[in-house]
Amino acid sequence: MEFRKSTESDIEEIMSIIRQAQASLRTLGVNQWQNNYPNAGSIRSDIGHGSSYVLLKNEKIAATAAISFDGEKTYDSIYEGQWIMDQAYAVIHRIAVDGKKKGFGIGSDMIKYAERLCLEKGIYSIRVDTHERNLPMRKLLQKNRFQYCGVIYLSDGSERIAFEKTLC
């Protein structure tokens, strides 16, 4: 497998995976990633900020994620709990796996690569948020030893549950 930063030429393939994830969430009745988000503009912005990554298997994109080290404003306030560490952290957003490759640990592989990036930068914490009803994501986080920390609110007021994993 190859883990690398995304490029503009990857956007179409990334969006195909994102659309699969959007359809899957819609089928599960989860109101996350609907209303044209994420879209090609979101991915293009991630690429521009150097935070879009892909995981390739047999030269095809198997998974995508935004991994940022710039903090997350919506994480400044957490309710009904608290973050584990009070120091620099990475954020994983927009993680998605190609539907044909689900069940093979690709999501966990993407998280492991994110952990390596963190350690290379001397960052020992990763934070993630998701919709309470997004059970596939919650299962992935639990499998990879993320701990539930509380509730955060997105800029549009939507509630998300927040998780953190420490790497030390």
Contacts in CASP RR format, 6 or more apart in sequence:
PFRMAT RR
TARGET T0000
AUTHOR 0000-0000-0000
METHOD contacts of the structure
MODEL  1
MEFRKSTESDIEEIMSIIRQAQASLRTLGVNQWQNNYPNAGSIRSDIGHG
SSYVLLKNEKIAATAAISFDGEKTYDSIYEGQWIMDQAYAVIHRIAVDGK
KKGFGIGSDMIKYAERLCLEKGIYSIRVDTHERNLPMRKLLQKNRFQYCG
VIYLSDGSERIAFEKTLC
1 55 0 8 1.000
1 56 0 8 1.000
1 57 0 8 1.000
1 62 0 8 1.000
1 109 0 8 1.000
2 55 0 8 1.000
2 56 0 8 1.000
3 53 0 8 1.000
3 54 0 8 1.000
3 55 0 8 1.000
3 56 0 8 1.000
3 110 0 8 1.000
3 113 0 8 1.000
4 53 0 8 1.000
4 54 0 8 1.000
4 56 0 8 1.000
5 47 0 8 1.000
5 50 0 8 1.000
5 52 0 8 1.000
5 53 0 8 1.000
5 54 0 8 1.000
6 14 0 8 1.000
6 43 0 8 1.000
6 46 0 8 1.000
6 47 0 8 1.000
6 52 0 8 1.000
6 53 0 8 1.000
6 54 0 8 1.000
6 64 0 8 1.000
7 47 0 8 1.000
8 44 0 8 1.000
8 47 0 8 1.000
10 47 0 8 1.000
10 52 0 8 1.000
10 54 0 8 1.000
10 61 0 8 1.000
10 64 0 8 1.000
11 40 0 8 1.000
11 43 0 8 1.000
11 44 0 8 1.000
11 47 0 8 1.000
13 54 0 8 1.000
13 60 0 8 1.000
13 61 0 8 1.000
14 43 0 8 1.000
14 52 0 8 1.000
14 54 0 8 1.000
14 61 0 8 1.000
14 64 0 8 1.000
15 39 0 8 1.000
15 40 0 8 1.000
15 43 0 8 1.000
16 98 0 8 1.000
17 61 0 8 1.000
17 63 0 8 1.000
17 64 0 8 1.000
17 96 0 8 1.000
17 97 0 8 1.000
17 98 0 8 1.000
17 99 0 8 1.000
18 33 0 8 1.000
18 38 0 8 1.000
18 39 0 8 1.000
18 43 0 8 1.000
18 64 0 8 1.000
18 94 0 8 1.000
18 96 0 8 1.000
20 96 0 8 1.000
20 98 0 8 1.000
20 99 0 8 1.000
21 33 0 8 1.000
21 96 0 8 1.000
21 97 0 8 1.000
22 33 0 8 1.000
22 34 0 8 1.000
24 99 0 8 1.000
24 136 0 8 1.000
25 32 0 8 1.000
25 33 0 8 1.000
25 34 0 8 1.000
25 131 0 8 1.000
25 134 0 8 1.000
26 34 0 8 1.000
28 133 0 8 1.000
28 134 0 8 1.000
28 135 0 8 1.000
28 136 0 8 1.000
29 133 0 8 1.000
30 131 0 8 1.000
30 133 0 8 1.000
30 134 0 8 1.000
31 131 0 8 1.000
31 133 0 8 1.000
32 130 0 8 1.000
32 131 0 8 1.000
32 133 0 8 1.000
32 134 0 8 1.000
38 94 0 8 1.000
42 94 0 8 1.000
43 52 0 8 1.000
43 64 0 8 1.000
43 94 0 8 1.000
46 52 0 8 1.000
46 66 0 8 1.000
46 94 0 8 1.000
49 68 0 8 1.000
49 70 0 8 1.000
51 66 0 8 1.000
51 67 0 8 1.000
51 68 0 8 1.000
51 69 0 8 1.000
51 70 0 8 1.000
52 64 0 8 1.000
52 65 0 8 1.000
52 66 0 8 1.000
53 64 0 8 1.000
53 65 0 8 1.000
53 66 0 8 1.000
53 67 0 8 1.000
53 110 0 8 1.000
53 113 0 8 1.000
53 114 0 8 1.000
54 61 0 8 1.000
54 63 0 8 1.000
54 64 0 8 1.000
55 61 0 8 1.000
55 62 0 8 1.000
55 63 0 8 1.000
55 64 0 8 1.000
55 106 0 8 1.000
55 107 0 8 1.000
55 109 0 8 1.000
55 110 0 8 1.000
55 113 0 8 1.000
56 62 0 8 1.000
57 101 0 8 1.000
57 106 0 8 1.000
60 98 0 8 1.000
61 98 0 8 1.000
62 97 0 8 1.000
62 98 0 8 1.000
62 101 0 8 1.000
62 106 0 8 1.000
63 95 0 8 1.000
63 96 0 8 1.000
63 97 0 8 1.000
63 98 0 8 1.000
63 101 0 8 1.000
63 106 0 8 1.000
63 107 0 8 1.000
63 109 0 8 1.000
63 110 0 8 1.000
64 94 0 8 1.000
64 95 0 8 1.000
64 96 0 8 1.000
65 92 0 8 1.000
65 93 0 8 1.000
65 94 0 8 1.000
65 95 0 8 1.000
65 96 0 8 1.000
65 110 0 8 1.000
65 114 0 8 1.000
66 91 0 8 1.000
66 92 0 8 1.000
66 93 0 8 1.000
66 94 0 8 1.000
66 95 0 8 1.000
67 90 0 8 1.000
67 91 0 8 1.000
67 92 0 8 1.000
67 114 0 8 1.000
67 117 0 8 1.000
68 90 0 8 1.000
68 91 0 8 1.000
68 93 0 8 1.000
69 88 0 8 1.000
69 90 0 8 1.000
69 91 0 8 1.000
69 121 0 8 1.000
69 123 0 8 1.000
70 91 0 8 1.000
71 89 0 8 1.000
71 91 0 8 1.000
72 91 0 8 1.000
72 127 0 8 1.000
73 155 0 8 1.000
74 129 0 8 1.000
74 152 0 8 1.000
74 153 0 8 1.000
74 154 0 8 1.000
74 155 0 8 1.000
75 83 0 8 1.000
75 91 0 8 1.000
75 127 0 8 1.000
75 129 0 8 1.000
75 152 0 8 1.000
75 162 0 8 1.000
77 152 0 8 1.000
77 153 0 8 1.000
78 149 0 8 1.000
78 150 0 8 1.000
78 151 0 8 1.000
78 152 0 8 1.000
78 162 0 8 1.000
79 150 0 8 1.000
79 151 0 8 1.000
79 152 0 8 1.000
79 153 0 8 1.000
80 150 0 8 1.000
80 151 0 8 1.000
81 149 0 8 1.000
81 150 0 8 1.000
81 151 0 8 1.000
82 149 0 8 1.000
82 150 0 8 1.000
83 89 0 8 1.000
83 125 0 8 1.000
83 127 0 8 1.000
83 149 0 8 1.000
83 162 0 8 1.000
83 164 0 8 1.000
84 125 0 8 1.000
84 147 0 8 1.000
84 149 0 8 1.000
84 164 0 8 1.000
84 166 0 8 1.000
85 124 0 8 1.000
85 125 0 8 1.000
85 164 0 8 1.000
85 166 0 8 1.000
87 124 0 8 1.000
87 125 0 8 1.000
88 122 0 8 1.000
88 123 0 8 1.000
88 125 0 8 1.000
89 123 0 8 1.000
89 125 0 8 1.000
89 126 0 8 1.000
89 127 0 8 1.000
89 164 0 8 1.000
90 114 0 8 1.000
90 117 0 8 1.000
90 118 0 8 1.000
90 121 0 8 1.000
90 123 0 8 1.000
90 125 0 8 1.000
90 126 0 8 1.000
90 127 0 8 1.000
91 126 0 8 1.000
91 127 0 8 1.000
91 128 0 8 1.000
92 111 0 8 1.000
92 114 0 8 1.000
92 126 0 8 1.000
92 127 0 8 1.000
92 128 0 8 1.000
93 128 0 8 1.000
95 107 0 8 1.000
95 110 0 8 1.000
95 111 0 8 1.000
95 128 0 8 1.000
95 137 0 8 1.000
95 140 0 8 1.000
97 106 0 8 1.000
97 107 0 8 1.000
97 110 0 8 1.000
98 106 0 8 1.000
107 140 0 8 1.000
108 140 0 8 1.000
108 143 0 8 1.000
108 144 0 8 1.000
111 126 0 8 1.000
111 140 0 8 1.000
111 144 0 8 1.000
112 144 0 8 1.000
114 126 0 8 1.000
115 126 0 8 1.000
115 165 0 8 1.000
115 167 0 8 1.000
118 124 0 8 1.000
118 125 0 8 1.000
118 126 0 8 1.000
118 167 0 8 1.000
119 167 0 8 1.000
123 167 0 8 1.000
124 166 0 8 1.000
124 167 0 8 1.000
124 168 0 8 1.000
125 164 0 8 1.000
125 165 0 8 1.000
125 166 0 8 1.000
125 167 0 8 1.000
126 146 0 8 1.000
126 164 0 8 1.000
126 165 0 8 1.000
126 167 0 8 1.000
127 149 0 8 1.000
127 162 0 8 1.000
127 163 0 8 1.000
127 164 0 8 1.000
128 141 0 8 1.000
128 146 0 8 1.000
128 162 0 8 1.000
128 163 0 8 1.000
128 164 0 8 1.000
129 152 0 8 1.000
129 160 0 8 1.000
129 161 0 8 1.000
129 162 0 8 1.000
129 163 0 8 1.000
130 137 0 8 1.000
130 138 0 8 1.000
130 141 0 8 1.000
130 160 0 8 1.000
130 161 0 8 1.000
130 163 0 8 1.000
131 137 0 8 1.000
131 160 0 8 1.000
131 161 0 8 1.000
132 159 0 8 1.000
132 160 0 8 1.000
132 161 0 8 1.000
138 161 0 8 1.000
141 163 0 8 1.000
144 165 0 8 1.000
145 165 0 8 1.000
146 163 0 8 1.000
146 164 0 8 1.000
146 165 0 8 1.000
147 163 0 8 1.000
147 164 0 8 1.000
147 165 0 8 1.000
148 161 0 8 1.000
148 162 0 8 1.000
148 163 0 8 1.000
149 162 0 8 1.000
149 163 0 8 1.000
149 164 0 8 1.000
150 161 0 8 1.000
150 162 0 8 1.000
151 159 0 8 1.000
151 160 0 8 1.000
151 161 0 8 1.000
151 162 0 8 1.000
152 159 0 8 1.000
152 160 0 8 1.000
152 161 0 8 1.000
152 162 0 8 1.000
153 159 0 8 1.000
153 160 0 8 1.000
154 160 0 8 1.000
END
